[in-house]
Amino acid sequence: MLENLSLNESQDSDVLPTEALGEAAVLSKSQQKRAKLKSKNEAVKAEDGELAVPVLASAPAAAPQGAEGGAEEDGDEEGLEEEAGDGTGGADLKKKKKKKSKSKKMSDTAPGTADGGSAGSRAAAAGPPVQTAPPSIPVRYFFPDGHYPEGEWQSYRGDYAARENSAERRELERLQWDMLNEVRQAAEVHRQVRSYIHTIAKPGIKLSDMCETLESSVRSLIEERGLAAGIAFPTGCSLNHVAAHYTPNGGDSTVLTYDDVMKFDPLVEAVREATNTGVREAGIDVRLCDIGAAVQEVMESHEVEIDGKTHQVKCVRNLNGHSIGPYQIHAGKSVPIVKGGEATRMEEGEFFAIETFGSTGKGYVREDLETSHYMKNFNVGHVPLRLPRSKALLATIDKNFGTLAFCRRFLDRIGEEKYLMALKNLCDTGVVDAYPPLCDNKGCHVAQFEHTIYLHPTRKEVLSRGDDY
């Protein structure tokens, strides 16, 4: 092993005899140190009952201490320290192995806490996961293969039903799998959180507490990551004559009452049936106005009795569904819920929110009450802002929400304070749009149902469908 090692002849060094090989080897200082440590390690092994090997005798070395030699020796010494520690040999090696093993175990646990992961991570690692109450375990732990449940499949109507038999279109569908799997993950979060909220949405609960619980669960289950994954729209909990765009602001102490929850089940059923009609009528090349006509016919075939008085259920004619795009809640196409709308057609590869609103009032909403919903204008370019506070708030909005909707509670949550004047300035300059609550006449009741659908090349998928909805 050592017979081929030698120094340059011009260097002055001692000669080490080798008992096993019977040959002289000229070694540098660093090489002598390595040989010496190796002999000690082998001696330790021999004492432990292992096979003894020849041991090199050593003598003090007098190698030159030049710049290059010094650097070489330092490097060699570092290598020796890594291999044999401070000369204790195998004992140090065993310690290092234990440290490596310990660090490996630490790295195998899910990040999140000092003891190796969040509560959800640890619960998921213990075996088949069971969702907590309120929900906190990310949905990915329930689907370790990364395949999330598909929604409800519905065939297209008429001539388009034959698309299901097209091999070319089925292949196009397979190419979209990655994108749709992410959407299905969000849909599964929606189903699990929705199932839990049904158990706590009872008379006496504060709306702000209900919204905070719901939103916290969504953030946990989707594993919120800024704009990559999170909440796309504030929790809507519009009551009675309020149709849409209401969520409690900070300090709002509104409490859910019995009449808000239980009294008008026939109205809810009318709106559910109308929404399902819209889903059934939707499809590739379907005119949006035809969907509106079908929805209105079903909705207005229902009646509701309230306090001994019978009311025909009316469609809220100035509210409608809409197409959805990446980071764009309203992507340009509107799906009316009354006849006489636009004749624009649905197209393959589009997402739509099919939502219907039924009212016992006028069937027409107006803006009212305190604003809670805001959204940055999707098409806005650069707008010069004079107020430093407005610039800072816009930077916060861009970072946390982008062009997705947000509410004042979301700003409170991330630590924004005294922002109302800056927010008003952003609205006045057209950078941010305010969306006040939309209300029918006081004393009436409005209900809403909504489903998200995707128009595949072969069929349509109702992504938000669940056992309860």
KEMARFI-232731 format. One record per residue (C-alpha): residue in one letter; x, y, z. Coordinates in pm, 1 decimal, padded with zeros to 6 digits. Each point is the difference from the previous one (the first is absolute). Layout:
residu; px; py; pz
a; X; Y; Z;
...
***
This chain:
residu; px; py; pz
m; 00000.0; 00000.0; 00000.0;
l; 00280.8; 00241.5; 00086.9;
e; 00268.0; -00114.1; -00238.6;
n; -00082.0; 00251.4; -00271.7;
l; -00010.3; 00305.3; 00225.2;
s; 00307.6; 00224.6; -00011.9;
l; 00113.6; 00360.9; 00031.5;
n; 00204.8; 00201.9; -00244.6;
e; 00370.2; -00088.8; 00039.3;
s; 00089.3; 00362.2; 00082.5;
q; -00212.3; -00013.4; 00315.4;
d; 00150.1; -00102.5; 00333.0;
s; -00202.1; -00263.1; 00184.9;
d; 00044.1; -00293.6; 00232.7;
v; -00045.0; -00358.1; -00109.8;
l; -00261.6; -00226.7; 00160.6;
p; 00071.2; -00377.5; 00015.4;
t; -00302.1; -00220.9; -00088.7;
e; -00005.6; -00322.4; 00194.8;
a; -00252.3; -00175.5; -00217.4;
l; 00138.8; 00091.2; -00340.7;
g; 00370.4; -00001.2; 00081.6;
e; 00051.2; 00298.6; -00233.7;
a; 00092.4; 00361.9; 00071.0;
a; -00257.4; 00268.1; -00086.1;
v; 00082.9; 00367.4; 00002.2;
l; -00296.2; 00189.3; 00146.1;
s; -00097.1; 00364.3; 00040.1;
k; -00107.5; 00136.0; 00335.6;
s; -00368.9; -00019.9; -00088.4;
q; 00039.9; -00354.0; -00127.7;
q; 00173.8; -00098.9; 00323.0;
k; -00288.6; 00138.9; 00201.3;
r; -00249.3; -00194.1; -00206.9;
a; 00198.2; -00321.3; 00043.0;
k; 00033.9; 00059.0; 00373.1;
l; -00374.6; 00051.8; 00049.1;
k; -00078.4; -00301.9; -00212.9;
s; 00227.1; -00214.1; 00217.4;
k; -00179.3; 00120.8; 00313.1;
n; -00341.1; -00086.1; -00150.0;
e; 00119.1; -00345.1; -00091.4;
a; 00140.4; -00052.9; 00349.5;
v; -00338.3; 00090.9; 00149.2;
k; -00173.0; -00252.5; -00226.1;
a; 00253.5; -00265.6; 00102.6;
e; -00078.1; 00065.0; 00366.5;
d; -00370.5; -00044.8; -00071.3;
g; 00070.5; -00351.8; -00125.0;
e; 00007.6; 00084.7; -00368.7;
l; 00269.1; -00123.7; -00240.7;
a; 00335.0; 00167.0; 00070.7;
v; 00189.7; 00160.6; -00288.3;
p; 00363.3; 00109.3; -00030.4;
v; 00073.6; 00324.4; 00182.8;
l; 00236.7; 00261.7; -00132.5;
a; 00271.9; 00130.9; 00227.5;
s; 00036.4; 00373.4; -00025.1;
a; 00272.1; 00255.6; 00055.7;
p; -00009.7; 00379.4; 00026.3;
a; -00015.0; 00156.8; -00344.5;
a; 00186.9; 00306.4; -00116.0;
a; -00189.1; 00092.8; -00315.0;
p; 00041.4; 00354.9; -00136.0;
q; -00260.1; 00253.5; 00113.9;
g; -00043.1; 00190.0; -00326.1;
a; -00322.1; 00174.3; -00104.9;
e; -00112.0; -00282.3; -00227.7;
g; 00100.9; -00268.3; 00247.4;
g; -00183.4; 00177.1; 00281.0;
a; -00318.5; 00026.2; -00203.7;
e; 00023.6; -00367.3; -00096.1;
e; 00051.1; -00106.1; 00358.6;
d; -00293.0; 00208.8; 00123.1;
g; -00226.1; -00164.3; -00251.5;
d; 00127.0; -00345.6; 00095.5;
e; -00048.2; 00071.7; 00367.9;
e; -00359.8; 00105.3; -00059.3;
g; -00062.9; -00324.2; -00183.2;
l; 00154.8; -00196.6; 00284.6;
e; -00212.4; 00177.3; 00257.3;
e; -00312.4; -00090.5; -00194.4;
e; 00105.4; -00363.7; -00016.2;
a; 00143.4; -00059.8; 00346.8;
g; -00096.2; 00294.8; 00220.6;
d; 00256.5; 00082.2; 00269.0;
g; 00176.9; -00333.1; -00011.6;
t; -00252.1; -00213.9; 00181.5;
g; -00065.7; -00191.6; -00320.8;
g; -00310.8; -00218.2; -00029.4;
a; -00173.5; 00159.6; 00297.7;
d; -00017.6; 00334.7; -00179.5;
l; -00117.1; -00166.4; -00319.4;
k; -00286.9; -00164.7; 00186.7;
k; -00100.1; 00336.7; 00148.8;
k; -00006.0; 00158.3; -00342.8;
k; -00216.1; -00279.2; -00135.9;
k; -00247.5; 00054.5; 00280.9;
k; -00012.6; 00371.6; -00077.7;
k; -00061.7; -00070.1; -00366.2;
s; -00277.4; -00242.7; 00086.4;
k; -00163.7; 00252.6; 00228.4;
s; 00016.5; 00279.0; -00257.4;
k; -00149.6; -00231.1; -00261.6;
k; -00297.5; -00076.2; 00224.9;
m; -00049.8; 00373.4; 00051.2;
s; 00002.5; 00064.4; -00373.8;
d; -00253.8; -00276.9; -00066.4;
t; -00268.8; 00166.1; 00211.9;
a; -00227.1; 00266.3; -00142.2;
p; 00110.5; 00360.9; 00064.6;
g; -00201.7; 00227.1; 00217.5;
t; 00097.0; -00047.5; 00365.4;
a; 00313.0; -00063.2; 00203.0;
d; -00095.6; -00360.5; 00060.8;
g; -00027.0; -00079.6; -00368.1;
g; -00323.6; 00139.6; -00140.8;
s; -00335.6; 00161.9; 00049.1;
a; -00287.6; -00167.7; 00181.0;
g; -00155.1; -00086.4; -00334.9;
s; 00326.6; -00151.2; -00125.3;
r; 00044.8; -00215.8; 00308.0;
a; -00361.2; -00115.9; -00005.4;
a; 00029.7; -00091.8; -00365.0;
a; 00324.5; -00190.4; 00061.7;
a; -00157.5; -00210.6; 00276.4;
g; -00215.9; -00200.3; -00241.9;
p; -00305.6; 00046.9; -00221.6;
p; -00096.9; 00361.4; 00072.4;
v; -00326.2; 00102.8; 00158.6;
q; -00086.5; 00364.5; -00048.2;
t; -00002.2; 00212.0; 00313.3;
a; -00276.6; 00234.0; 00113.9;
p; 00046.0; 00273.4; -00107.2;
p; 00186.2; -00134.1; -00306.4;
s; 00378.5; 00044.6; 00020.4;
i; 00165.3; -00294.9; -00181.2;
p; 00101.5; 00093.3; -00356.9;
v; -00201.3; -00192.3; -00258.1;
r; 00313.9; -00136.8; -00165.6;
y; 00043.4; -00238.6; 00294.1;
f; -00332.4; -00162.6; -00088.4;
f; 00120.0; -00065.7; -00356.6;
p; 00363.3; -00116.2; 00021.4;
d; 00005.4; -00088.4; -00369.6;
g; -00069.4; 00365.8; -00083.0;
h; -00320.7; -00081.9; -00190.7;
y; -00294.6; 00204.2; 00128.8;
p; -00364.8; -00104.9; -00043.2;
e; -00170.0; 00087.9; -00324.3;
g; -00322.6; 00196.9; 00004.8;
e; -00334.2; -00108.3; -00139.1;
w; 00016.4; -00083.8; -00370.1;
q; -00287.3; 00097.3; -00226.6;
s; -00030.2; -00075.3; -00370.0;
y; -00057.3; 00274.4; -00252.2;
r; -00342.3; 00011.9; -00159.3;
g; -00104.0; -00058.3; -00358.0;
d; 00263.1; -00055.6; -00266.6;
y; 00280.1; 00086.5; 00244.9;
a; -00060.5; -00318.1; 00200.6;
a; 00200.3; -00187.7; -00266.1;
r; 00316.0; 00179.2; 00116.7;
e; 00040.0; -00263.1; 00272.2;
n; 00088.8; -00259.0; -00265.1;
s; 00274.9; 00206.1; -00162.9;
a; 00349.7; -00137.6; 00070.0;
e; 00157.3; 00329.3; -00106.2;
r; -00207.6; 00198.5; 00246.8;
r; 00069.2; -00248.5; 00279.2;
e; 00370.9; 00051.8; -00061.5;
l; -00045.3; 00377.5; 00021.4;
e; -00173.0; -00058.2; 00332.4;
r; 00296.4; -00199.0; 00131.6;
l; 00235.4; 00285.5; -00090.0;
q; -00195.2; 00229.0; 00234.7;
w; 00024.8; -00233.3; 00298.4;
d; 00264.4; 00192.2; 00200.3;
m; -00191.4; 00326.9; -00012.8;
l; -00330.8; -00163.0; 00085.8;
n; 00151.4; -00199.7; 00286.0;
e; 00091.6; 00327.3; 00171.7;
v; -00354.5; 00127.8; -00046.0;
r; -00134.8; -00326.7; 00142.5;
q; 00223.9; 00046.2; 00302.6;
a; -00162.4; 00338.0; 00063.6;
a; -00343.1; -00158.6; -00047.6;
e; 00081.4; -00265.8; 00260.8;
v; 00101.5; 00272.5; 00245.2;
h; -00333.4; 00166.3; -00068.1;
r; -00191.1; -00322.5; 00068.3;
q; 00177.7; -00080.8; 00327.3;
v; -00028.2; 00351.4; 00140.5;
r; -00360.7; 00032.8; -00117.2;
s; -00087.9; -00325.5; 00175.5;
y; 00136.5; 00131.7; 00329.5;
i; -00163.3; 00343.7; -00029.6;
h; -00339.0; -00171.6; -00027.3;
t; 00052.8; -00120.8; 00357.3;
i; 00068.9; 00344.7; 00150.6;
a; -00219.5; 00232.4; -00211.2;
k; -00273.5; 00011.0; 00260.7;
p; -00200.2; 00274.4; 00167.9;
g; 00212.2; 00194.1; 00246.9;
i; 00337.2; -00015.3; -00176.8;
k; 00168.8; 00328.0; -00086.5;
l; 00050.8; 00032.8; -00373.9;
s; 00353.9; 00128.6; 00050.4;
d; 00091.0; -00311.2; 00202.8;
m; -00152.2; -00227.8; -00262.1;
c; 00191.2; 00174.5; -00280.7;
e; 00330.5; -00008.6; 00186.7;
t; -00041.4; -00370.8; 00072.6;
l; -00084.0; -00076.0; -00360.8;
e; 00287.6; 00203.5; -00144.6;
s; 00252.8; -00138.1; 00247.4;
s; -00100.2; -00352.5; -00098.5;
v; 00032.6; 00079.3; -00370.5;
r; 00350.0; 00139.2; 00053.8;
s; 00103.4; -00313.2; 00188.5;
l; -00150.4; -00251.3; -00239.9;
i; 00137.1; 00164.4; -00315.7;
e; 00333.2; 00077.6; 00176.7;
e; -00010.1; 00370.0; -00080.5;
r; 00299.1; 00119.7; -00203.9;
g; -00058.2; 00361.9; -00094.1;
l; -00149.5; 00033.5; -00346.9;
a; 00086.2; -00360.8; -00088.1;
a; -00267.0; -00143.3; 00232.4;
g; -00247.3; 00164.2; 00232.0;
i; -00339.6; 00170.4; 00015.5;
a; -00132.6; 00139.9; -00327.7;
f; -00306.1; 00180.6; 00136.6;
p; -00116.9; 00111.6; 00346.3;
t; -00262.2; -00207.5; 00180.6;
g; -00345.5; 00115.2; -00102.6;
c; -00264.7; -00014.5; 00271.3;
s; -00268.3; 00233.6; -00129.3;
l; -00318.6; -00004.6; 00209.8;
n; -00364.8; 00046.1; -00088.8;
h; -00041.6; 00282.8; -00256.3;
v; 00377.4; 00017.9; -00067.3;
a; 00076.3; -00201.9; -00312.4;
a; 00379.9; 00014.0; -00030.2;
h; 00332.4; 00161.6; 00093.4;
y; -00048.6; 00012.4; 00374.8;
t; 00252.5; -00125.5; 00252.0;
p; 00047.1; 00149.1; 00348.1;
n; 00262.9; 00269.4; 00043.0;
g; 00201.5; 00028.0; 00318.8;
g; -00225.3; 00084.9; 00294.1;
d; -00315.9; -00131.3; -00168.0;
s; -00191.2; -00193.2; 00267.5;
t; -00283.2; -00133.0; -00218.5;
v; -00135.9; -00330.0; 00130.3;
l; -00179.6; -00268.7; -00199.7;
t; -00363.1; -00032.1; 00110.6;
y; -00256.7; -00276.4; -00035.5;
d; -00194.3; 00171.5; -00280.2;
d; 00319.8; 00043.8; -00201.3;
v; 00064.2; -00373.5; 00003.9;
m; -00316.2; -00205.5; 00017.2;
k; -00310.9; 00182.2; -00112.2;
f; 00005.3; 00005.6; -00379.3;
d; 00111.5; -00343.3; -00118.2;
p; -00232.4; 00013.7; -00306.0;
l; 00190.0; 00307.4; -00124.5;
v; 00331.0; -00180.2; 00034.6;
e; -00139.0; -00301.7; -00185.8;
a; -00122.3; 00220.7; -00285.5;
v; 00343.7; 00152.4; -00044.7;
r; 00172.7; -00339.2; 00023.5;
e; -00220.9; -00138.9; -00275.6;
a; 00057.6; 00306.0; -00217.9;
t; 00379.1; -00030.7; 00037.5;
n; -00009.2; -00368.0; -00091.6;
t; -00202.4; 00094.0; -00305.9;
g; 00268.3; 00247.2; -00104.2;
v; 00267.7; -00266.9; 00043.7;
r; -00200.6; -00248.8; -00204.1;
e; -00055.4; 00247.1; -00285.4;
a; 00364.6; 00114.7; -00016.7;
g; 00229.6; -00142.0; -00265.7;
i; 00223.2; 00067.5; -00297.9;
d; -00159.8; 00241.2; -00250.7;
v; -00302.0; 00059.0; 00225.7;
r; -00128.6; 00357.3; -00015.5;
l; 00011.7; 00176.4; 00335.2;
c; -00345.5; 00150.1; -00051.8;
d; -00149.4; -00349.9; -00032.7;
i; 00137.2; -00093.2; 00341.9;
g; -00159.0; 00312.3; 00148.7;
a; -00339.7; -00086.0; -00145.3;
a; 00012.0; -00355.1; 00139.5;
v; 00104.6; 00123.9; 00345.9;
q; -00277.3; 00258.4; 00015.8;
e; -00266.3; -00250.4; -00097.7;
v; 00096.2; -00233.8; 00283.9;
m; 00060.3; 00270.3; 00262.0;
e; -00327.5; 00182.3; -00052.9;
s; -00203.3; -00319.5; 00008.1;
h; 00048.4; -00002.7; 00378.5;
e; -00194.9; 00178.3; 00272.5;
v; 00085.1; 00068.6; 00364.0;
e; -00237.6; 00068.6; 00288.0;
i; 00127.6; 00246.4; 00260.8;
d; -00213.8; 00109.7; 00295.5;
g; -00313.1; -00120.5; -00172.6;
k; 00073.9; 00185.2; -00323.9;
t; 00095.4; -00179.3; -00321.4;
h; 00289.3; 00139.7; -00206.5;
q; 00106.2; -00107.0; -00345.9;
v; 00374.9; -00060.8; -00011.1;
k; 00163.2; 00241.0; -00245.5;
c; 00337.9; -00009.7; -00164.5;
v; 00221.8; 00293.5; 00095.6;
r; 00028.5; 00125.5; -00355.8;
n; 00309.1; 00218.3; 00039.8;
l; 00212.4; -00278.7; 00151.3;
n; 00147.6; -00288.2; -00198.0;
g; 00265.7; -00267.7; -00028.5;
h; 00329.1; 00053.0; -00179.2;
s; 00306.7; -00154.9; -00158.2;
i; 00313.1; -00041.2; 00213.7;
g; 00362.3; 00046.6; -00104.5;
p; 00339.0; -00026.0; 00174.0;
y; 00003.9; 00269.2; 00271.6;
q; -00316.3; 00146.6; -00155.9;
i; -00327.5; -00076.2; 00176.5;
h; -00210.8; 00163.1; -00272.5;
a; 00172.8; -00095.2; -00323.7;
g; -00223.9; 00178.4; -00249.7;
k; -00305.1; -00215.7; -00070.6;
s; -00321.0; 00036.8; 00201.9;
v; -00251.7; -00280.5; 00046.6;
p; -00342.2; 00165.3; 00045.6;
i; -00277.0; -00146.4; 00214.7;
v; -00285.0; 00157.0; -00197.0;
k; -00092.4; -00025.1; -00366.9;
g; 00113.3; 00259.0; -00251.8;
g; 00371.0; 00007.5; 00082.8;
e; 00294.2; 00000.6; -00239.2;
a; 00032.4; -00265.8; -00269.1;
t; 00370.6; -00064.2; 00065.4;
r; 00083.6; -00369.8; 00001.7;
m; 00189.8; -00212.2; 00250.2;
e; 00324.1; -00151.2; -00125.4;
e; 00206.2; -00310.0; 00064.6;
g; 00260.4; 00040.8; 00275.0;
e; -00185.6; 00268.9; 00196.1;
f; -00083.8; 00012.0; 00369.9;
f; -00336.4; 00143.2; 00102.5;
a; -00167.2; 00091.5; 00327.2;
i; -00365.9; -00091.9; -00044.3;
e; -00172.1; 00197.9; 00273.6;
t; -00363.2; 00094.0; 00042.3;
f; -00176.2; 00237.8; 00239.4;
g; -00365.4; -00033.2; 00100.5;
s; -00187.3; 00277.2; 00183.4;
t; -00336.8; 00057.4; 00164.1;
g; 00041.2; 00372.6; -00064.0;
k; 00032.9; 00204.8; -00319.0;
g; 00257.4; -00224.0; -00160.3;
y; 00237.6; 00293.1; -00048.7;
v; 00297.5; 00097.4; 00219.7;
r; 00177.1; 00327.1; 00071.8;
e; 00316.6; 00089.4; 00189.9;
d; -00053.1; 00062.8; 00370.0;
l; 00163.7; -00029.9; 00344.3;
e; 00368.8; 00015.2; 00091.4;
t; 00249.3; -00130.1; -00257.0;
s; 00208.5; -00302.0; 00093.3;
h; 00106.6; -00145.6; -00339.7;
y; 00274.1; 00147.0; -00219.3;
m; 00196.3; -00117.6; -00300.8;
k; 00283.0; 00147.5; -00202.5;
n; -00104.9; 00088.9; -00353.7;
f; 00121.9; -00284.7; -00219.7;
n; 00067.9; 00223.8; -00300.9;
v; 00142.7; 00304.9; 00174.6;
g; 00337.3; 00123.1; -00118.5;
h; 00240.3; 00226.0; 00184.0;
v; -00178.5; 00273.9; 00190.7;
p; 00215.3; 00269.7; 00164.2;
l; -00083.8; 00024.1; 00369.4;
r; 00089.3; 00308.0; 00200.7;
l; -00059.6; -00129.7; 00350.9;
p; 00283.6; -00211.7; 00145.1;
r; -00251.7; -00191.5; 00212.8;
s; -00197.5; -00092.9; -00311.2;
k; 00316.2; -00126.1; -00169.7;
a; 00085.8; -00212.9; 00301.7;
l; -00351.3; -00144.4; 00019.9;
l; 00000.6; -00082.0; -00371.6;
a; 00329.2; -00185.9; 00044.6;
t; -00162.7; -00203.3; 00279.3;
i; -00300.7; -00078.2; -00219.1;
d; 00221.1; -00104.5; -00292.4;
k; 00206.2; -00229.4; 00222.6;
n; -00283.3; -00168.1; 00188.3;
f; -00304.6; 00007.9; -00228.7;
g; 00105.8; 00100.2; -00349.9;
t; -00320.6; 00038.1; -00201.9;
l; -00203.2; -00230.5; 00226.3;
a; -00274.4; 00134.0; 00225.7;
f; 00076.2; 00088.3; 00360.6;
c; -00181.8; 00155.5; 00294.5;
r; 00096.6; 00230.3; 00282.1;
r; 00036.6; -00291.5; 00241.6;
f; 00273.2; -00138.1; -00225.3;
l; 00189.7; 00329.2; 00025.7;
d; -00043.4; -00001.6; 00378.9;
r; 00135.1; -00354.0; 00015.0;
i; 00328.8; 00084.7; -00173.8;
g; 00060.9; 00294.5; 00232.1;
e; -00123.1; 00299.5; -00200.9;
e; -00119.1; 00290.1; 00214.1;
k; -00160.0; 00335.8; -00075.3;
y; -00037.3; -00085.3; -00366.7;
l; -00354.7; 00122.1; -00075.6;
m; 00104.7; 00334.7; -00151.9;
a; 00265.6; -00167.2; -00213.7;
l; -00251.6; -00265.0; -00110.0;
k; -00249.1; 00271.4; -00095.3;
n; 00270.7; 00175.3; -00200.7;
l; 00075.5; -00321.8; -00191.0;
c; -00372.1; -00035.5; -00075.8;
d; -00030.3; 00363.9; -00109.0;
t; 00291.4; -00037.0; -00243.1;
g; -00146.0; -00319.8; -00151.5;
v; 00280.0; -00229.8; 00113.9;
v; -00228.2; -00192.8; 00235.4;
d; -00374.0; -00058.3; -00043.4;
a; -00234.3; -00001.0; 00298.8;
y; -00287.8; -00250.3; 00006.0;
p; -00266.8; 00110.3; 00252.2;
p; -00268.2; -00244.7; 00115.2;
l; -00279.5; -00052.3; -00254.3;
c; -00344.5; 00021.4; 00156.1;
d; -00362.9; -00049.1; -00101.5;
n; -00272.0; 00190.4; 00187.7;
k; 00003.4; -00034.2; 00378.2;
g; -00218.8; -00267.4; 00148.8;
c; 00037.3; -00242.2; -00289.7;
h; 00221.5; -00305.8; -00018.3;
v; 00258.4; -00094.2; -00260.1;
a; 00169.8; -00339.1; -00040.3;
q; 00290.1; -00106.6; -00223.3;
f; 00150.5; -00325.9; -00125.9;
e; 00313.7; -00036.6; -00209.1;
h; 00203.8; -00270.9; -00171.3;
t; 00329.4; 00013.2; -00187.4;
i; 00016.4; -00196.0; -00324.2;
y; 00267.1; -00073.9; -00260.8;
l; -00073.3; -00072.7; -00365.5;
h; 00221.8; -00293.9; -00094.6;
p; 00048.6; -00105.8; -00362.2;
t; -00222.5; -00304.9; 00065.6;
r; -00231.7; 00088.5; 00291.9;
k; -00056.7; 00264.6; 00266.2;
e; 00114.0; -00040.4; 00360.0;
v; -00181.4; 00152.5; 00297.8;
l; 00307.8; 00056.6; 00213.3;
s; -00173.0; 00124.8; 00315.5;
r; -00257.6; -00277.7; 00022.9;
g; -00016.6; -00187.4; 00331.3;
d; -00239.2; -00219.5; 00194.8;
d; -00141.0; 00308.1; 00168.6;
y; -00006.3; 00241.8; -00291.4;
***
